[in-house]
């Protein structure tokens, strides 16, 4: 009972700090402005394309997947969502050390594990509230511009998308808290996790392409005989790119938000009989089937989040705390 009370106290304190901080207000403002701008441009573009035509089913999800003039909302969360987690967690522990408040936090009746658990849960709750608010605002904008009411299938897909997005940003939140535990300086931890985000976002795709071209080079003008080499090249590229959680998240959410997509692979080579057999499955996939297709990627994201937080937890519990 004492441990639960301590966790609840830390959780409430961290939530109050997040929602009342200027940093959170600035992040919310920037993310909200960019998201609404992208969604407005996408919605107006889709409305013009649908003028004079019957609105197709599941068109509401286009608000989150269509690139528009810049990039889609799903792509925006994939690339810049990690920054939300990094901003919320890069100084979670070393700030308490700098202010000399950490010994007070771990004093009785608050146990040490309640501190790290409360900070992570509060940050995850903040991320969930932020993403839910963004999706709700974009949905309201879609109702106003498109005049289309989402069905239960679309609502279910958006709810699952929100859950996956919260787990994805939670991975980066745990990584940022781990940096705040390992590094004493707030600036050092911020630069370390930011450098890791840049590497995973921009350099891993380049490394994947180089590795694929080195292990399975594709001729400049491939022919039918080169199809096995092309497939091998693509498989190596995808395997290396899965080192980055951004690729896992992008592939999983692409299937969840696009019912017409049957696979997470971007390159699928089919023969004539295969194409003929697939004509029977041109209808949208049900939500349960889409979830099954994306399940391996979702499990890897959940496992990565648990591993990062477990490292953070173990490191913090082994550190010495001095008054």
VENMO-V199455 format. One line per field, one symbol per residue. ss: DSSP state (A for helix, B for strand, O for the rest). A space follows every 10 residues. Layout:
ss->???
This chain:
ss->OAAAAAAAAA AAAAAAAAAA OAAAAAAAAA AAAAAAAAAA AAAAAAAAAO OOOOOOOOAA AAAAAOOOOO OOAAAAAAAA AAAAAAAAAO OOOAAAAAOO OAAAAOOOOO OAAAAAAAAA AAAAAAAAAA AAAAAAAAAA AAAAAOOOOO OAAAAAAAAA AAAAAAAAAA AAAAAAAAAA AAOOOAAAAA AAAAAAAAAA AAAAAAAAAA AAAAAOOOOO OOOAAAAAAA AAAAAAAAAA AOOOAAAAAA AAAAAAAOOO OOOOOOOOOO OAAAAAAAAA AOOOOOAAAA AAAAAAAAAA AAAAAAAAAA AAAAAAAAOO OOO
